[in-house]
Amino acid sequence: MELSIYNTQLDLIGILDTATEIIWHRVFHTSGDFEIHVPATQEVLSLLKLQHLITKPDTVEFGIIETLLLEQNEEGERLKVAGRFGSSLLDRRILFEAHTFNTTVEEAMRTLVSACCITPDNPDRIFPNLELGSLMGYPETIAFQATYKNLLSTLRLLSETSGLGFRVRFLPQLKKFRFEVVQPLDRSFLQSENPRVLFSNNVDNLLTSTYQERDQESSNLALVGGEGVGEDRTLIVVGSETGMGRREVFVNAKDQRKEEGMTLTEYYQLLAQKGQEALVPTSAVFEGTVRPNENITYKVDYDLGDIITIENSQWEKRIHVRITEITEVDDANGHAIIPVFGQVKSPRVATQDTSDSGGGSSILVNPNQAIVSDGSGNLVASTTTAQEVGFLAGVTSAIQTQLNAFWNLMYPIGALYLSVLATSPSVLFGGTWVQISDKFLLAGGPTYSPGTNGGAASHTHTSAAHTHAIASHSHSSAAHMHSIASHSHSSAAHTHVIPAHNHTLVAGFAMIRGNTGYIYNRQKAVSPAWTESHKNAGAWAASSSSNSAATELGGTTDNTGLTTDATTPGNTGSTALTSDSTTPGNTGSTGLTTDATTPGSTGSTSNLPPYLAVYVWKRTA
């Protein structure tokens, strides 16, 4: 098998094809690991160095070399290389700030990776070449709180609780790393949407199998301690087992803070979830060696993280579980696949800290299950398992007791409750309430004692008899005069000039006097000779006997300049115009007085400003 080797600059530096054994251990909820055995030649030693990357055909994971071990024996020198997959890069960061989420698991994972590796406040924390993959929109929701925890450990906890996986892929052509959230498929016999997968000794695809049940670390009741010290510490109980079967554990949840804006109910939910995490049911695990491509094909019909059905008919054991691990082994014996089938909702086995130091993070998953409680908050019906019902009933009882005390503090006797809904607060919080209707609320004080009533919804406006008068007064205009001052109209001396010009007759025309009383004319350039056609009637006293005696007229007249004499017109004279002075008479004085009137009542009118009507109740007991 050929393995590609990349240096820390993400450049391809060589191909390794001399490995004698490759162990590729894939893990769904966290980073997997690998181990490679190879003869220790100089070429191999130059390729395989700490922090160099290794990629394997037909897999999305890539390895980061973290351990180099040289061995020498009678067979020669050998090199053992080991490390973890790309997701281990996230193990290099912690949560610098407090993070509280109430969103989808996918959004929470992406936000944490971005805050710690891609867009942290401190630029020194940036992971070069790391980017987020596409947002897939997976619906699983979560509420959790975590501070100063390892990033990879936090993501693992989110994965174990929600069933979603995550990985960091290497993109050699882009020289980038990409963080992705993945959702495996349910291929078990409990569903019909996807093709089903069965591993069984009856269908010859399960070669060896190991089945284990274990309850040594199991627990079914948790006492959860939140904020506070001594008697003031917040405590809730999760679970309701009794007698010999009751297995108790204390969970120190001091790190779960009731932040500003968080309701008491939301804080109780965080504490209850911490208790749920500590409860470890009896575990059931199948492990076996399978034929990878006998009647179902690995990475086609099933893959890491999928939920499948596995059985051993001889043991009468059949469970529907998630493939939590897959180990691929390539050695002298060939290719083998060893899956580990864990529980669909695997327990988180951990020793709880019983000191006052606190620690850990909080996860709350909103499951796709229904629960029903009575008016007192006691659980009466559920689609969850009997054990889960017991856990929830214990949580509900403890929370309800503290909620009742909380409502008494929020709404003591004499308190008011306002809402646009008609539901009485006695249904919501208990107690005795009286509804207040059709009244405004007024802040009490020295003038208006709290608890007193007054005012009216309408008011009548009236006006007493009265007179509107205008005093006598005069309008006048003072004497004045309109006049036009004396002035003259004149014209300055000036000259009118006609420029020299010519009057010209075009040459080539002639006139003759004929004895018959006609006039002959022609244009010389057009008609070289005189003809009868040039004759026109005329009335001349004498005439020539022949038209040959005609005289040509034409030429240019002399130029003659014409200039008018300069003249100076006389002054037109000055005439003064003055209007007579007039004194207009006084316009007179006139007194105006209105009659006295007594208007009637205007009637009753509404005096309400814009308002929003609400239901108001007052607690009386």
SEGU-631013 format. One line per 10 residues: number of its first residue (from 1); their letters; for each residue x, y, z of C-alpha. Coordinates in nm, 4 decimals. Layout:
# SEGU-631013
NUM	A	X Y Z; ...
END
This chain:
# SEGU-631013
1	MELSIYNTQL	0.0000 0.0000 0.0000; 0.1295 0.3447 -0.0897; 0.1242 0.6144 0.1769; 0.1749 0.9824 0.0875; 0.4044 1.1861 0.3134; 0.3744 1.5665 0.3553; 0.6014 1.8049 0.5452; 0.4896 2.0781 0.7863; 0.4530 2.3212 0.4939; 0.1947 2.0751 0.3541
11	DLIGILDTAT	0.4125 1.9891 0.0534; 0.4207 1.6323 -0.0795; 0.7751 1.5071 -0.0189; 0.7505 1.1372 -0.0997; 0.5630 0.8079 -0.1254; 0.6130 0.5264 0.1261; 0.5448 0.1759 -0.0100; 0.7678 -0.0415 0.2103; 0.5528 -0.0595 0.5248; 0.5216 -0.4120 0.6612
21	EIIWHRVFHT	0.2280 -0.3355 0.8887; -0.0292 -0.0549 0.8965; -0.2827 -0.0230 1.1781; -0.5423 0.2470 1.1056; -0.7697 0.2890 1.4093; -1.0778 0.5010 1.3353; -1.2866 0.6376 1.6266; -1.6224 0.8076 1.5809; -1.6514 1.0400 1.8826; -1.2928 1.1691 1.8866
31	SGDFEIHVPA	-0.9616 1.1511 1.7041; -0.8419 0.8073 1.5955; -0.4804 0.6893 1.5824; -0.2415 0.4888 1.3666; 0.0744 0.2789 1.3812; 0.3125 0.1969 1.0949; 0.6073 -0.0467 1.0895; 0.8697 -0.0017 0.8193; 1.2376 -0.0949 0.7572; 1.4565 0.1947 0.8744
41	TQEVLSLLKL	1.6383 0.3025 0.5586; 1.7948 0.6455 0.5122; 1.5219 0.7385 0.2653; 1.2516 0.6363 0.5125; 1.4165 0.8261 0.7966; 1.4288 1.1405 0.5816; 1.0560 1.1128 0.5067; 0.9141 1.0139 0.8439; 0.9732 1.2943 1.0923; 0.7725 1.4349 1.3803
51	QHLITKPDTV	0.4689 1.6417 1.2712; 0.4880 1.5169 0.9122; 0.1509 1.4134 0.7684; 0.0521 1.0715 0.6314; -0.2445 1.0037 0.4042; -0.3841 0.6628 0.3153; -0.5859 0.5787 0.0019; -0.9647 0.5499 0.0331; -0.9949 0.7207 0.3717; -1.0899 1.0715 0.4840
61	EFGIIETLLL	-0.8509 1.0716 0.7796; -0.4874 1.1757 0.7768; -0.2245 1.0982 1.0382; 0.0136 1.3307 1.2219; 0.3407 1.1654 1.3290; 0.3798 1.2100 1.7052; 0.6092 0.9174 1.7948; 0.9191 0.7702 1.6285; 1.0709 0.4474 1.7664; 1.3849 0.2900 1.6152
71	EQNEEGERLK	1.4450 -0.0784 1.6922; 1.7350 -0.3074 1.6022; 1.7329 -0.6884 1.6179; 1.8568 -0.9863 1.4216; 1.6263 -0.8897 1.1367; 1.7808 -0.5444 1.1093; 1.6722 -0.1914 1.1922; 1.3048 -0.1137 1.1964; 1.1116 0.2082 1.2503; 0.7790 0.2267 1.4299
81	VAGRFGSSLL	0.5794 0.5420 1.3578; 0.2674 0.6326 1.5570; 0.0365 0.9264 1.6000; -0.3205 1.0491 1.5877; -0.5526 1.1643 1.3124; -0.6176 1.5246 1.2079; -0.8824 1.5930 1.4724; -0.6032 1.5775 1.7300; -0.5032 1.9282 1.6160; -0.8000 2.0503 1.8220
91	DRRILFEAHT	-0.6384 1.8955 2.1302; -0.3891 2.1846 2.1178; -0.6462 2.4456 2.2189; -0.8566 2.5144 2.5285; -1.1635 2.7316 2.5847; -1.0181 3.0630 2.7000; -1.3599 3.2147 2.7718; -1.6855 3.0951 2.9258; -1.9228 2.9563 2.6634; -2.2965 2.9135 2.7187
101	FNTTVEEAMR	-2.5062 2.7852 2.4292; -2.8681 2.7054 2.3596; -2.8556 2.6152 1.9918; -2.7915 2.3223 1.7574; -2.4993 2.0892 1.8241; -2.3558 2.1691 1.4824; -2.3595 2.5446 1.5482; -2.2039 2.4930 1.8922; -1.9191 2.2804 1.7532; -1.8443 2.5258 1.4731
111	TLVSACCITP	-1.8552 2.8246 1.7096; -1.6098 2.6625 1.9517; -1.3625 2.5730 1.6753; -1.3872 2.9214 1.5282; -1.3407 3.0930 1.8667; -1.0375 2.8805 1.9584; -0.8625 2.8291 1.6231; -0.9891 3.0506 1.3396; -1.1034 3.3876 1.4792; -0.9749 3.4024 1.8392
121	DNPDRIFPNL	-0.9278 3.7368 2.0135; -0.5557 3.6645 2.0402; -0.4091 3.6296 1.6871; -0.1305 3.4076 1.8251; -0.3924 3.1333 1.8731; -0.4913 3.1210 1.5055; -0.4459 2.7839 1.3335; -0.3037 2.8624 0.9868; -0.4890 2.7046 0.6945; -0.7828 2.5799 0.9066
131	ELGSLMGYPE	-1.1335 2.6599 0.7813; -1.4927 2.5594 0.8540; -1.6763 2.3290 0.6166; -2.0308 2.3838 0.4949; -2.3117 2.4295 0.7466; -2.5308 2.1210 0.6991; -2.8244 2.2261 0.9175; -2.8441 1.9171 1.1402; -3.1425 1.9606 1.3774; -3.0011 1.8160 1.7030
141	TIAFQATYKN	-3.0216 2.0886 1.9696; -2.8236 2.1439 2.2854; -2.7843 2.3702 2.5870; -2.4490 2.3596 2.7620; -2.1982 2.5615 2.9570; -1.8205 2.5111 2.9551; -1.5165 2.7123 3.0634; -1.1392 2.6547 3.0375; -1.1826 2.3003 2.9043; -0.9881 2.1248 2.6332
151	LLSTLRLLSE	-1.1465 2.1875 2.2931; -1.1178 1.8280 2.1690; -1.2619 1.6890 2.4941; -1.5541 1.9307 2.4750; -1.6286 1.8313 2.1150; -1.6115 1.4642 2.2123; -1.8677 1.5203 2.4872; -2.0984 1.6965 2.2419; -2.0573 1.4091 1.9962; -2.1279 1.1363 2.2518
161	TSGLGFRVRF	-2.4397 1.3144 2.3724; -2.5877 1.4107 2.0350; -2.4822 1.1288 1.8018; -2.3137 1.3694 1.5594; -1.9500 1.3219 1.4646; -1.6733 1.5617 1.3639; -1.3431 1.5457 1.1805; -1.0603 1.7557 1.0404; -0.9810 1.6740 0.6774; -0.6607 1.7515 0.4879
171	LPQLKKFRFE	-0.7002 1.9031 0.1387; -0.3550 1.8596 -0.0226; -0.4295 2.0515 -0.3427; -0.5516 2.3550 -0.1471; -0.3003 2.3120 0.1366; -0.5821 2.3564 0.3861; -0.7439 2.1769 0.6789; -1.1243 2.1691 0.6980; -1.3372 2.1106 1.0090; -1.6612 1.9245 0.9351
181	VVQPLDRSFL	-1.9585 1.8019 1.1395; -2.0979 1.4707 1.0122; -2.4202 1.2804 1.0713; -2.4047 0.9008 1.0284; -2.6977 0.6869 0.9145; -2.9279 0.4535 1.1022; -2.9056 0.1229 0.9129; -3.0465 -0.0970 1.1888; -3.3498 -0.3237 1.1716; -3.5385 -0.0719 1.3863
191	QSENPRVLFS	-3.5946 0.1528 1.0837; -3.7007 0.1211 0.7198; -3.5815 0.4486 0.5648; -3.2251 0.3306 0.4883; -3.0965 -0.0086 0.3687; -3.0537 -0.2368 0.6698; -2.7251 -0.3914 0.7777; -2.7001 -0.7102 0.9845; -2.3817 -0.8658 1.1195; -2.4493 -1.2230 1.2254
201	NNVDNLLTST	-2.2859 -1.5622 1.2437; -2.5866 -1.6890 1.0494; -2.4992 -1.4852 0.7383; -2.1252 -1.5579 0.7550; -2.0119 -1.1955 0.7816; -1.9289 -1.2124 1.1542; -1.6163 -1.4234 1.2007; -1.5504 -1.3727 1.5715; -1.7487 -1.1905 1.8358; -1.7225 -1.0839 2.1975
211	YQERDQESSN	-2.0231 -0.9691 2.3997; -1.9852 -0.7941 2.7343; -2.2347 -0.6649 2.9917; -2.1042 -0.4572 3.2806; -2.2630 -0.2723 3.5737; -1.9637 -0.2202 3.8031; -1.9582 0.1537 3.7350; -2.3342 0.1873 3.6983; -2.5293 0.4452 3.8988; -2.8936 0.5477 3.9019
221	LALVGGEGVG	-2.9274 0.8396 4.1468; -2.7255 1.1611 4.1566; -2.7097 1.4396 4.4121; -2.6027 1.7496 4.2176; -2.4486 2.0474 4.3974; -2.4559 2.3836 4.2234; -2.3672 2.7337 4.3398; -2.3469 2.8342 4.7047; -2.1746 2.7131 5.0214; -2.3105 2.5063 5.3090
231	EDRTLIVVGS	-2.6828 2.5439 5.3675; -2.7033 2.8021 5.0874; -2.5777 2.5597 4.8246; -2.8253 2.4660 4.5521; -2.8877 2.0891 4.5551; -3.1128 1.8743 4.3384; -3.1652 1.4989 4.3222; -3.1768 1.3131 3.9912; -3.3265 0.9629 4.0088; -3.5727 0.7789 4.2334
241	ETGMGRREVF	-3.4345 0.4284 4.2975; -3.4760 0.2712 4.6429; -3.3338 -0.0157 4.8446; -3.0403 -0.2327 4.7419; -3.0749 -0.1386 4.3762; -3.0156 0.2314 4.4510; -2.6636 0.3401 4.3442; -2.5811 0.6969 4.4417; -2.3206 0.9388 4.3137; -2.2430 1.3016 4.4003
251	VNAKDQRKEE	-2.1845 1.5492 4.1185; -1.9990 1.8701 4.1960; -2.1460 2.1260 3.9550; -2.0121 2.4475 4.1060; -1.8750 2.5421 3.7663; -2.2334 2.5693 3.6399; -2.3059 2.9372 3.6983; -2.6422 3.1078 3.6941; -2.5471 3.3814 3.4538; -2.7179 3.7164 3.4143
261	GMTLTEYYQL	-3.0428 3.6754 3.2242; -3.0679 3.3015 3.2983; -3.3916 3.1948 3.4651; -3.3932 2.9699 3.7696; -3.5611 2.6979 3.5646; -3.2826 2.7110 3.3066; -3.0224 2.6836 3.5829; -3.1988 2.3799 3.7299; -3.1921 2.2228 3.3844; -2.8152 2.2644 3.3673
271	LAQKGQEALV	-2.7744 2.0982 3.7073; -3.0168 1.8199 3.6180; -2.8216 1.7489 3.3017; -2.4998 1.7223 3.5021; -2.6733 1.4576 3.7113; -2.7966 1.2755 3.4023; -2.4425 1.2638 3.2665; -2.3198 1.0991 3.5859; -2.5798 0.8214 3.5785; -2.4223 0.5186 3.4112
281	PTSAVFEGTV	-2.6566 0.2350 3.3135; -2.5449 -0.1220 3.2621; -2.3343 -0.1320 2.9450; -2.3604 -0.3803 2.6600; -2.0812 -0.3989 2.4010; -2.0290 -0.6271 2.0999; -1.6841 -0.6577 1.9452; -1.6007 -0.8803 1.6535; -1.4049 -0.9480 1.3370; -1.6139 -0.9229 1.0221
291	RPNENITYKV	-1.5784 -1.0096 0.6566; -1.5614 -0.6567 0.5096; -1.7113 -0.7381 0.1701; -1.8881 -1.0708 0.2168; -2.2465 -0.9614 0.1484; -2.2217 -0.5979 0.2590; -1.9442 -0.3621 0.1508; -1.7393 -0.1534 0.3923; -1.7655 0.2255 0.3286; -2.0520 0.1599 0.0856
301	DYDLGDIITI	-2.3218 -0.0219 0.2838; -2.1920 0.0844 0.6252; -1.9231 0.3062 0.7751; -1.7929 0.4436 1.1024; -2.0698 0.5938 1.3173; -2.3604 0.4145 1.1501; -2.6150 0.2296 1.3637; -2.6484 -0.1358 1.2612; -2.7919 -0.4608 1.3968; -2.5598 -0.7332 1.5273
311	ENSQWEKRIH	-2.6479 -1.0738 1.6651; -2.5080 -1.4053 1.7755; -2.7844 -1.6600 1.7441; -2.6071 -1.9155 1.9634; -2.6017 -1.6679 2.2528; -2.9483 -1.5363 2.1686; -2.8051 -1.1857 2.1740; -2.9201 -0.9208 1.9282; -2.8655 -0.5468 1.9732; -2.8953 -0.2351 1.7601
321	VRITEITEVD	-2.5815 -0.0325 1.8143; -2.3502 0.2290 1.6699; -2.0187 0.1385 1.5098; -1.8023 0.3451 1.7436; -1.4613 0.2193 1.6275; -1.3153 0.0456 1.3234; -0.9578 -0.0816 1.3035; -0.8145 -0.1476 0.9578; -0.5104 -0.3777 0.9610; -0.2822 -0.4377 0.6625
331	DANGHAIIPV	0.0047 -0.6821 0.7209; 0.1553 -1.0041 0.5901; -0.1750 -1.1820 0.6517; -0.3685 -0.9445 0.4267; -0.6413 -0.6916 0.5019; -0.8698 -0.7141 0.8070; -1.1444 -0.4967 0.9552; -1.2248 -0.5089 1.3264; -1.5289 -0.2999 1.4267; -1.6399 -0.2154 1.7790
341	FGQVKSPRVA	-2.0151 -0.1931 1.8294; -2.1010 0.0264 2.1265; -2.4325 0.1496 2.2626; -2.6330 0.3977 2.0561; -2.6239 0.6332 2.3549; -2.2969 0.5357 2.5127; -2.2497 0.6197 2.8812; -1.9762 0.8561 2.9862; -1.7969 0.6587 3.2562; -1.5989 0.8960 3.4763
351	TQDTSDSGGG	-1.5139 0.9395 3.8420; -1.7048 1.2424 3.9662; -1.5186 1.5104 4.1589; -1.6641 1.5253 4.5108; -1.4504 1.8180 4.6244; -1.5562 2.1806 4.6290; -1.3281 2.2731 4.3404; -1.5806 2.1898 4.0710; -1.4958 2.1281 3.7098; -1.6289 1.9865 3.3882
361	SSILVNPNQA	-1.8818 2.1106 3.1371; -2.2570 2.0814 3.1051; -2.4528 1.9248 2.8207; -2.8304 1.9219 2.7787; -2.9814 1.7467 2.4769; -3.3445 1.8002 2.3816; -3.4445 1.4410 2.2899; -3.7163 1.3500 2.0464; -3.9315 1.2059 2.3249; -4.2529 1.3148 2.4989
371	IVSDGSGNLV	-4.3287 1.3432 2.8707; -4.6548 1.4364 3.0446; -4.6886 1.5783 3.3969; -4.9896 1.6547 3.6159; -5.0875 1.9944 3.7586; -4.8407 1.9542 4.0449; -4.5531 1.8869 3.8089; -4.5346 1.5119 3.8776; -4.4498 1.2903 3.5802; -4.7436 1.0669 3.4855
381	ASTTTAQEVG	-4.6744 0.9490 3.1280; -4.3777 0.9281 2.8931; -4.2443 0.7625 2.5797; -3.9051 0.7259 2.7469; -3.7836 0.4105 2.9155; -3.8890 0.3225 3.2700; -3.5424 0.4052 3.3976; -3.5463 0.7433 3.2228; -3.8922 0.8121 3.3648; -3.7557 0.7451 3.7121
391	FLAGVTSAIQ	-3.4692 0.9861 3.6556; -3.6999 1.2564 3.5216; -3.9557 1.2095 3.7990; -3.6891 1.2703 4.0611; -3.5694 1.5799 3.8795; -3.9250 1.7085 3.8355; -4.0132 1.6651 4.2036; -3.7019 1.8456 4.3254; -3.7412 2.1271 4.0774; -4.1130 2.1690 4.1495
401	TQLNAFWNLM	-4.0494 2.2129 4.5231; -3.7977 2.4872 4.4594; -4.0165 2.6477 4.1923; -4.3072 2.6793 4.4370; -4.0812 2.8680 4.6769; -3.9575 3.0791 4.3896; -4.3106 3.1812 4.2809; -4.3968 3.2824 4.6385; -4.0963 3.5130 4.6346; -4.1857 3.6536 4.2946
411	YPIGALYLSV	-4.5588 3.7044 4.3668; -4.6264 3.7524 4.7414; -4.9746 3.8443 4.8706; -5.0627 4.1892 4.7350; -4.8578 4.1455 4.4150; -5.0071 4.2224 4.0734; -4.9792 4.0056 3.7622; -5.0303 4.1509 3.4114; -5.0795 3.9590 3.0868; -5.2599 3.9816 2.7529
421	LATSPSVLFG	-5.3669 3.6186 2.8046; -5.6805 3.5341 3.0000; -5.5149 3.2497 3.1961; -5.5414 3.3166 3.5686; -5.2088 3.3238 3.7573; -5.3615 3.0813 4.0062; -5.3277 2.8180 3.7330; -4.9702 2.9187 3.6578; -4.8289 2.9828 4.0051; -5.0946 2.8787 4.2570
431	GTWVQISDKF	-5.2455 3.1034 4.5258; -5.5693 3.3071 4.5271; -5.6046 3.5955 4.2821; -5.8757 3.8599 4.2171; -5.9094 4.0094 3.8716; -5.9081 4.3904 3.8356; -6.1112 4.5228 3.5410; -6.1560 4.8571 3.3590; -5.9068 5.0570 3.5680; -5.5811 5.2402 3.5096
441	LLAGGPTYSP	-5.2887 5.1807 3.7449; -5.1515 5.4902 3.9235; -4.8235 5.5101 4.1154; -4.9138 5.5657 4.4809; -4.7659 5.8361 4.7008; -4.8602 6.1140 4.9484; -5.1424 6.2326 4.7206; -5.2797 5.8942 4.6177; -5.2526 5.6237 4.8832; -5.1698 5.2740 4.7482
451	GTNGGAASHT	-5.4809 5.0555 4.7340; -5.7301 5.3444 4.6988; -5.9656 5.3881 4.4017; -6.0872 5.6961 4.2135; -6.1296 5.8663 3.8800; -6.3979 5.8399 3.6104; -6.4000 5.7135 3.2544; -6.5756 6.0300 3.1142; -6.6043 6.4089 3.1900; -6.8496 6.6970 3.1053
461	HTSAAHTHAI	-6.7101 7.0395 3.0003; -6.9294 7.3599 3.0650; -6.8743 7.7350 3.0031; -7.0220 8.0307 3.2095; -7.1957 8.3286 3.0346; -6.9418 8.5859 2.9090; -6.8983 8.8763 2.6600; -6.6475 8.9179 2.3784; -6.5930 9.2999 2.3034; -6.3717 9.5133 2.0755
471	ASHSHSSAAH	-6.3026 9.8673 2.2098; -6.3908 10.1784 1.9936; -6.0966 10.2943 1.7767; -6.0148 10.5098 1.4666; -5.8343 10.4450 1.1384; -5.6658 10.7681 0.9938; -5.4107 10.8758 0.7284; -5.1733 11.1759 0.7765; -5.1632 11.4651 0.5119; -4.8978 11.4033 0.2423
481	MHSIASHSHS	-4.7877 11.5201 -0.1096; -4.7022 11.3324 -0.4356; -4.4517 11.5290 -0.6622; -4.2276 11.4824 -0.9714; -3.9006 11.6792 -0.9703; -3.8104 11.9178 -1.2688; -3.6052 11.7413 -1.5409; -3.4964 11.7779 -1.9123; -3.5087 11.5461 -2.2162; -3.2136 11.6060 -2.4642
491	SAAHTHVIPA	-3.0359 11.4415 -2.7592; -2.6603 11.4717 -2.8169; -2.5264 11.6089 -3.1592; -2.4656 11.3250 -3.4116; -2.4007 11.2552 -3.7855; -2.5825 11.0219 -4.0312; -2.3394 10.8738 -4.2915; -2.4028 10.6714 -4.6115; -2.0851 10.4885 -4.7228; -1.9556 10.5310 -5.0847
501	HNHTLVAGFA	-2.1043 10.2727 -5.3238; -2.1558 10.1994 -5.7000; -2.4622 10.1656 -5.9171; -2.3836 9.9344 -6.2137; -2.5658 9.8451 -6.5361; -2.4747 9.5137 -6.6913; -2.3118 9.5673 -7.0311; -2.4738 9.4150 -7.3423; -2.8155 9.5761 -7.3588; -2.9168 9.8323 -7.6221
511	MIRGNTGYIY	-3.2156 10.0391 -7.7256; -3.3037 10.1763 -8.0700; -3.5720 10.3985 -8.1963; -3.7574 10.2604 -8.4914; -3.9647 10.4629 -8.7400; -4.2513 10.2297 -8.6783; -4.2807 10.3266 -8.3121; -4.1129 10.0207 -8.1660; -3.8315 9.9737 -7.9213; -3.5695 9.7053 -7.9825
521	NRQKAVSPAW	-3.3589 9.5491 -7.7106; -3.1336 9.2502 -7.6893; -2.8553 9.1007 -7.4841; -2.5438 9.1153 -7.6803; -2.3863 8.8039 -7.5346; -2.6915 8.5928 -7.6221; -2.8110 8.7366 -7.9594; -2.5302 8.8680 -8.1766; -2.7692 9.0223 -8.4288; -3.0854 9.2242 -8.4157
531	TESHKNAGAW	-3.4024 9.0503 -8.5184; -3.7692 9.1253 -8.5220; -3.8053 8.9204 -8.2068; -3.6350 9.1999 -8.0169; -3.9054 9.4450 -8.1078; -4.1344 9.5830 -7.8410; -4.4148 9.8282 -7.8784; -4.3213 10.1781 -7.7836; -4.4273 10.5386 -7.8364; -4.1282 10.7343 -7.9396
541	AASSSSNSAA	-4.1588 11.0706 -8.1182; -3.8858 10.9905 -8.3613; -3.7188 10.6743 -8.4695; -3.4243 10.5482 -8.6577; -3.4736 10.4030 -8.9993; -3.2700 10.0946 -8.9137; -3.2171 9.8923 -8.6030; -2.8530 9.8785 -8.6844; -2.8306 10.2277 -8.5504; -2.9003 10.1018 -8.2005
551	TELGGTTDNT	-2.6708 10.2217 -7.9315; -2.5293 9.9830 -7.6719; -2.5702 10.0899 -7.3166; -2.3805 9.9505 -7.0155; -2.0657 9.9938 -6.8158; -2.0119 10.1148 -6.4574; -2.1260 10.4374 -6.2986; -1.8860 10.6526 -6.1020; -1.8479 10.5933 -5.7272; -2.0118 10.8654 -5.5261
561	GLTTDATTPG	-1.9819 10.9114 -5.1484; -2.2754 11.0605 -4.9657; -2.2306 11.2161 -4.6211; -2.4970 11.3944 -4.4213; -2.4177 11.7106 -4.2305; -2.3628 11.6886 -3.8528; -2.6415 11.8506 -3.6631; -2.6796 11.9448 -3.2955; -3.0400 11.9402 -3.1877; -3.1459 12.1917 -2.9256
571	NTGSTALTSD	-3.2285 12.1122 -2.5633; -3.5867 12.0076 -2.5152; -3.6041 12.2140 -2.1984; -3.6732 12.1320 -1.8344; -4.0184 12.1233 -1.6783; -4.0922 12.0778 -1.3075; -4.4054 11.8884 -1.2111; -4.5367 11.9182 -0.8574; -4.8599 11.7746 -0.7236; -5.0765 11.9731 -0.4891
581	STTPGNTGST	-5.0583 11.9043 -0.1180; -5.3672 11.7354 0.0132; -5.4817 11.6531 0.3665; -5.7253 11.3650 0.3723; -5.9943 11.3775 0.6329; -6.0133 11.1482 0.9380; -6.1788 10.8171 0.8642; -6.3649 10.8358 1.1899; -6.3810 10.6160 1.5001; -6.6136 10.3158 1.5311
591	GLTTDATTPG	-6.6730 10.1074 1.8423; -6.7534 9.7326 1.8023; -6.9082 9.5376 2.0854; -7.0346 9.1761 2.0706; -7.3471 9.0691 2.2479; -7.3172 8.8725 2.5712; -7.3967 8.5018 2.5205; -7.4404 8.2063 2.7539; -7.3341 7.8802 2.5779; -7.4910 7.5532 2.6842
601	STGSTSNLPP	-7.3076 7.2434 2.8229; -7.0775 7.0682 2.5763; -7.1840 6.7237 2.7043; -6.9793 6.4184 2.8171; -6.6599 6.3341 2.6198; -6.3953 6.0567 2.6350; -6.0569 6.1575 2.7731; -5.8522 5.8356 2.7036; -5.5001 5.8516 2.5565; -5.3792 5.5634 2.3309
611	YLAVYVWKRT	-5.3746 5.2473 2.5417; -5.3104 4.8711 2.5549; -5.5673 4.6735 2.7532; -5.4285 4.3854 2.9625; -5.5596 4.1384 3.2166; -5.4674 4.2350 3.5730; -5.4888 4.0141 3.8807; -5.4108 4.0907 4.2436; -5.2994 3.8127 4.4751; -5.5055 3.7994 4.7947
621	A	-5.3923 3.4693 4.9511
END
